[in-house]
């Protein structure tokens, strides 16, 4: 009798301690990680400082975008706050250079005697020391800024630089559109940040190179989280992202794995007139379309939630568990397509058991 009671108590304890199978879960995604946006993405900058000239060469990638501005700031005096010279140009527009003081263009009488900050009008004594090679025939990369050292203009035994870009749209002389907001990049990152100081060396010395890291990009199709709910009757998936602008649209693909192998079994397409359910044919949108009573939609203008809900049986065979992989693509432009995967390319969420 005592043995029976002890075994029964132990069994009850085990059953009580067993975890319940979850039927819903939500996972966050890394923010600002959209890829494929044709902004002016800086990748590296090299600085060379000799007795004759300061040479700044930087590289970028922009997917053929010919819209935007690029600016280089040169800091040549460690004792004074901010840069001493600004050099910039707009893609397919005029370049300029201007002396600076305390982070602002120096418009003092003394500065105007040496520099003309406008690309038009009479040149001043220091204007001829600056040369911009934008390499516009090579998609504006690499760009080289050369500042010849001249007494009374720019002379320094040490120099550091900051490079920045800004663009509010895309243009390749055939198609164009607007982003709805200015997308910026800066090398190095950080408010009022500069590269390390580069000392004056011989002409044979190598340039000092600084590489840019990953950029933080805000875009409406940036996935913030994915929530999955699986019951005996229905599967529901909600994807939260940034607010969709009225002038932009896209496609969200939700891949479903119902048997635990590496490849998807079904794919749900959201962003068309009506959600589409297909048997997956690898990681594509191909495959046989399935007639299924599915309810769902792409987030409306100004909204942040794209979702669907569908019967788990018979559409999906009433699976014991499901895991999802989600990719959001902005399809507004026929030329470029910003894309974001939850968790990384072709990454599955943990499995959610049927509740």
N, C-alpha and C positions, 0 to 999 in steps of 0.2 A: 504494500500500500504506500509506504514512504517513497519507494523507488518510483512508482507511478506518478505520485504527486510531484516529485522532483523533476522527472522528465517532462511532465506537462507544464510545469512552471518555466523550465528552460525553453521549451518550444514556444510558449507564449511570449517570452522575452525576445526570442529571435524574430518572431513574426512582428512584434511591436517595433523592433529596431530597424526592420527592413525599410529602406527608403521607398517612398512612393514614386511612381513613374511620372515624370513631368509631361504635361500635354502642351505647354506653351513656354516660350523663352524669347529673350531679346538680347541682341548683341550690338555693341557700338562699333563704328568704323572710324579709322583715323581721318580727321578732318583735313580739308584743303589739299587733297591728293589727286585731283583730276589731272589726267594726262591728255595730250593731243590738242591743247589750246594754242593757237598761233600767236602768242604774245612774243615780245622781244626778249627771249630768254638768254641772259648772260651766262656764259660757261667758264670763262677765264680771262684774266688780265695780266699782262706782262709789262714791267716798268724798267726802263734803262735810263741811267743818269750819268752823263759824261760832262766834260768841261764845255763841249760844244752844244749839246742839246739834251732835252728830256724827251724820251720817246715812250709813248703809251700805246700798246697794242692789245685790243680785246676782241674776243670772239663771242658770237651769239648764234642762236638758232631761232627761226621764226616761221618755218613752214611756208616760205615764199611771201610772207606778209610785207607789203611795202608801205604800211601805214604806221607812224609812230615817231617819237623823238628820242634822241640819245644824248646824254650829257656826261662830260668828264669834269671833275673838280680836282684841281691840283693844290695841295697844301705844301708850301715851301718854307714856312717859318714856324718852328716849334714853339716860339715864344708868343705867338698871336693866335687867338681863337679863329677857327674856320679856315677855308681855303683862300688863296690869293688870286686864282684864275679859274674861270668857267669857260669851257669849250663845248659847243654842242651843235647839232644839226637835226633837221627833220628829214625823214626819208622822202626824197624827191621834193625838197624845199631848201631854202638857203641855210647855210651854216652861220655861226656867230661865235664870238669870244668876248669876254668882258672881265675886267678886274673886279675883285671882290674884297669886302672888308666886313668882318663879323657876320659872315653867312649871308650878306646882301651884296647886290651889285654896287660897286663904288662909283657914285656919280659926282664925286667931288671935282672941283676945278682942276686940281693937280692930276687926278686920274684921267680926266677928259683931254688933257694935253698930251697924254701918252697913248691912250686907247680910244677907239671909236667902237662902242658896243653894238652898233647897228651894222648890218651887212651892207648898208647903203651910205653914201656920203663920202667925205674926204677921209682918206686913211691917215692915221696918226703914226708916230715913229715906231711904236711897239707892235702895230698890227701885222707887219710883215714877218714877225718872228713865229707866227702860228700857221701851221699847215694841217689840213684835214684830208685824209685819204679814206673816203667812205667805202671804196670798192663796191659801188652800186651795181656794177655788172656781175658781181659774184654774191648777190643777195646780202650785201652789206656786211660781209665778214671775211677776213678780220678787218676791223677798222684801226687805222693808225693815226694818232695825234702826235705831231712833232712840234715842240716848242724850242726854238733856237735861243740859247742863252745870250742875252745882250744887256750890257750895263744900263741900269735904270729901268729895265723891263722885268724879266723873270731870270733870276740867277740864284742858285741855291746849291749847297753841298749835300742837302738831303731833300727828298721829296716823297710824298705818299699821295695816293689817289683814291677817288671814289667814282664808280661808274654807275649810271642809272638809266633806265629806259621807261617809257610810258606809251601805251597805245589804247585807244578806245574802240577799235574796230579792225576789220580785215579788208585788205584790198590787194589784188594782184593784177590790176589793169583789165581784168575780164569780169570778175565778180567782186562784190563788196558788201559788207554788212557792218552793223554796229554791235558792240558788246553790251551796251546799256550801262557800263561803268568803266572807269579807267583801270587797266591792269598794269601794274608796275613791277619792276625788278631792280634790285640794287646789289652791287658787288663792292665790298662785302656787305652782308646783311647787318642791320642794326642802325638805330637813329644816329646820324652824323658819324658813321663808322668809316674808317679808312683802311687801306692796305698797310702793311708794315712799312716803316721808313726804308728808303733805298738811298744809300750813300753814293756820292759821286765817285765814279771809278773810270778806268781807262776804256777806250772805245772797244777793246777786245773782250771786256768783261761780259758775262752772260746777263741777260735781263732776269729780274726776279719775278716769278710767276705766282699768281694767287688763283685758286680754283674755286668756283662757286658750287655750293651744295644744292640740295633739293629746295625748291621754292614752295611757299605756302600760297595756294591759289583758291580764291573764292569763286565758285561757279554754281549755278542753280542745281545742276545734276550731281553735285557732290553728296554721296551717300553718307548719312550720319548714323543710321541704325537700321537693323532689320529685325522684325518680330514675326515669329511663327507660332501658330496655334493649330494643333491637330486633335480632333475629337473622333468619335466613332462615326460621325455624320459628315464633318466638313474639315477642309484645310483652308486656313486663312493666313495670308502673308501681307505685312505692311512694311513699306520702305519709307523711312523718313529722310528728307534731303532739304536743301535750301529752297527758298521760295522761287517758283518758276515765273520768270518774266512773261508778260503777255505776248511778246513778240517771238518767243522761243518755244520750241517743242522738241520732243525726243522719244526714244524707245527704251523701255525697261524690260530686260529679259530675266526671268526667274527660272533657273534650272532646278529640277527636282531629282533627287536620288532616293529611290524607295527600296533598294536591295543591298546597299552598302558597298557596291563596287565603285571604282574611280570615275566612271563615266555617268552622265546624266541619263535618266529614263524618260523624262518629260521636260518640256520647256513651255513657259507661259510668256506670251508677248503682250505687253501693255503699252499703249500709246497710239494704237490704230483705232479705227472707229469702234471696234468691239474687241475685247480680249480674245486671244487665240490660244488654243491648247493643241500641242503637237506631241507626238512620240518623238523623242530626241534622236537625232542622227549625229552623234558626237556633239562637239561644242559649237554647233551652228544653229541657224533658225530653220533648217530644212527638216524633213520628216513629215509623216502623215498627220494631217489635221484630224483631231478627235472632236466629235460632236458632244459637247458637254455644257450643261447649264452653269455658266460661270458669271459671276458678278464682279466687276472691277473697272478701274479707270486710272489714267495718268492724272496726276495732281492738276487741278485747275489753276488758272493764272493767279499768282499771289499766294498759292497754297503750297504745303510742304509734305504732303502724304500721298504716295502712290500705293495702291493696294488691290487685292483681289480676294475672293472667297469662292470656293467650289466644293461640290460633293466629293468626299474622299472615296466613296463607292457609288456608282460603278466606274467613275472617270479614272481613278487611280488604282483600282483593285483593292481598296481599303487596306493600305499598308500598315504594318505594325509600327513603323517609324518613318520619318522623312528628314532629310537635310537639304538645304538650299544653297545655291550660289547665285549671286545677283550682280548684274552689270547694267549701268545706266549710261546711255549715249545721247548726247545732244545732236539731233539730226537737222537743225535749222539750216545749216550751210551745206551745199553739195561739195564743197572743197575740203572742209575740215570737220572733224567729229570728236569733240572732247568726250573722254570716256572715264568712268570710275567703276572699279570692281569693289564689292565689299570684301575687305580683308586681303586683297591682292588678286591677281589674275587667276581665275578658275579655282578659287578657294571655297571649300565647303564650310558651312556652319556645322557645329555639333548636331548630332541627330536629336530630334524631338520625338519621344515615344507617344503613341496614341493613348489618349486619356479617356 
